Amino acid sequence: MHRSGLLTDRYELTMLDSWVRDGSADHAAVFEAFARRLPEGRRYGVLGGLGRLLELIEAFTFDTEEVDWLVEQGAISPATADYLRGFRFRGDVDGYAEGDLYFPGSPVLTVSGTLGECVVLETLVLSVLNHDTAIASAAARMVDAAGGTEGRPLIEMGSRRTHEESAVAAARAAYLAGFASTSNLAAGRRFGVPTVGTAAHAFTLAHVSEEAAFRSQVEALGVGTTLLVDTYDVAEGIRTAVKVAGPELGAIRIDSGDLAEESARARTMLDELGAVDTRIIVTSDLDEYVITALADAPIDGYGVGTRLVTGSGHPTASMVYKLVAVADSAGGELRPVAKKAADKASAGGRKHVIREYDEAGVLVGEHFTLDLPGGATSPQVPLIRGGEIVHRPALAAIRDHVAAAVATLPSTAREVAAGPPYLTVEMKEQS
């Protein structure tokens, strides 16, 4: 992996420079990432991006040319340049497992180490968690609307609607939240996300006829392929598709029109033509609301793009990264610190989270204490120890964790309809 040290804002390094100069860079400190609120109308969030983030933290170093450039830019002093030349994060990171639920106030990530090594991670932590968590949270709602991972499968296909690297991260986040596959090849190569894809309208338009296009595709990919039938006329496209591929045609895709009406007509036509097992896949600006509205339509799968990977579909996760404890001297005791500004207040001190479930396994409460509880159920797990990653679950395990976590919510919290956060996480004194 490439070095990630410059994936940060300049003020992280100007703060570090001041602390190197006054000697406090090596004082012990604890930072936490959390969200003060969920996006409007959301009942819960799903943490995404942790697997990517931990590797980026491990790769957070600077080479000689980068350090020299920072000095030339006036961002750091020669003393801080010496500090960064041998820099790597050597602290500890704890947090919620990737794919777990979170709510307003949940301390999803706790970074412990020296003041200097913890502060420079702020931008990296927030850029990864805010993006991937927003995608994972939206994707989980879409999967739920489609009937869960055992329901109608969803294909992530938003690469052409976002930045090229964001597209890869989005495909991973959608997959861990329960999407079945992605159109993005880089996500398949880097993370093992299953990839799918057949043909676009340009493929049909490039042939002298729709029939010629379908024959070419079937010859290349077999009768199990998915034929795009709405380039000209859906009904005629379906007849031509079955004529070319026969009743064993794998699937058709409809990308326009009233999807409920078009899929109903398509199902009737396919059955009349003997293609009773041919699946119907629909695309075109889908999200959890549209998917819910299509629940009774004879649809076998969805392709989701724009409303998953753009801001309209995944409102920001609004994660922040705050100093919650710091020592006043090298080797000194940590003291809690907290921001008190109106609407942006935070609680000081390292948090220990406790979750409560009822007899049916439904999540009914989450709070934190400043003292380590014994025998309590907590979502927090060790992630990095001494700068080394100690938590590397496979993507399949993360998918299972998301499904299990969402299943602990009551049905009212899983409804698509907007509502307040199911829980708000606050401090509770231990009795």
Phi, psi and omega in degrees: 000142178293155175300144182243011186300326181274001175279061185208164177274150183302323186292342173297321182278331176289326173295314178303318182301318179296320182288327174295318181295319184266001175087002183268358181300333182264008176286144180296147181205158175227128175243151178227144173255135180200168176245130178286335182209162172264162175304150183310125176087349181281142181264336182203164175235161177237122182289126178230160174093355187298317180300319177293317184298315183299321178292324178291325176295318179297329182266010183280084179222172182229135174269176186299317181296322179294317179295317179299320179296320178297322177294315179301325181283352182077015181283330182220161178269169176303325179295320178288330175299317177297321179298318185281335182298328179252017188283137160206152180290126181239015182268199181242149175228131173237159178178180174290145177295147179299136182093355180282162175286152170216162183220173177305126179094350179294121178281084190289339181215132177237121182247121182239136179172218175270158179304317182294314184285335180279321186293325185289349181273353188307305185297318180297313180303312185286324180295321180284309184293319181297317180292304188290326178294320178298316179295311183298321180294316178293317182297321180299322178293322179293319178297317178300316180296331181272004178101014179083183183293344176263002181267215180287126184290150177244138177252128175277123183216047184258012186303326184278005182244010182208177178299147187300323178280327175298327180298320180292314179296321180296320179297318178296315182295321179294320181294316181295334179277357174123355174299149185277331187194178178219158173273351188274115183291324180297323177295325176293317183290316185280321190241355179079020176287130178302136181248146178220162177164145181230279185207153177256178179299330180300327180296316179294315182296334182284347179262161182291340178204163177297321180297319179296322179295315180296320179297318179299316182292317181294322177297325181279320190246353179089168184289347179281001182290174176250123181258132180277114193253007185249022180296319181244291181219126187298312183299313179294324179296321179294315179299318180292320180299315180288325177300318183282312187267340184085177183293351178273008179309132184295307183197160169243156176237135176243128188238016182201168178082186175285106189295328177294312181291316182296319180291324178295314178296320180297317180299318179297314180296314181300317180296319179295329180274002178088001181269059188289339180259359178290127183276158178244119178250134178239147176224177176112089172051052180270149169210187184296330180288315178293317180299319177297319179293336181265011186302326182267358180281151181282065183250141183252350179184160184234145169249121186242131181226273190309310187283355172268316190263352178256165184300333180293332182265332181231081177309147185308145178284345176058033176292145173233162183230110190235144172289126181241347177203145181206149175264147182270358178204161177298125181080003182280170179286145176287140173239141179294143173225151183206143174282138184241007182300146181302136179068356180227027180289151178223163179263133180278162177093152178290131185264142172239121191265140176235133176246147181236138179233151176273184184296337180271003180084013179276133178293123183239350180193152174210130177212172177230157175234168177261359176245142182293116181282155178250134176071015182264156175276120182231142176279353185280134180226154175293134181243316178225137176230122180058032179086357182252135179292130179240004183229105182226065179292147175290155181300326178297321179292324178294319177302316179297322181295319178299311182300318180292321181293313180298326180294343179278352179278146173292158183302327180295328180281345182261358179293149179291330182304142181294150178191176179287162176306138181299321178226154167235131188263121181226171181285142177226127179289136177286139178270000000 
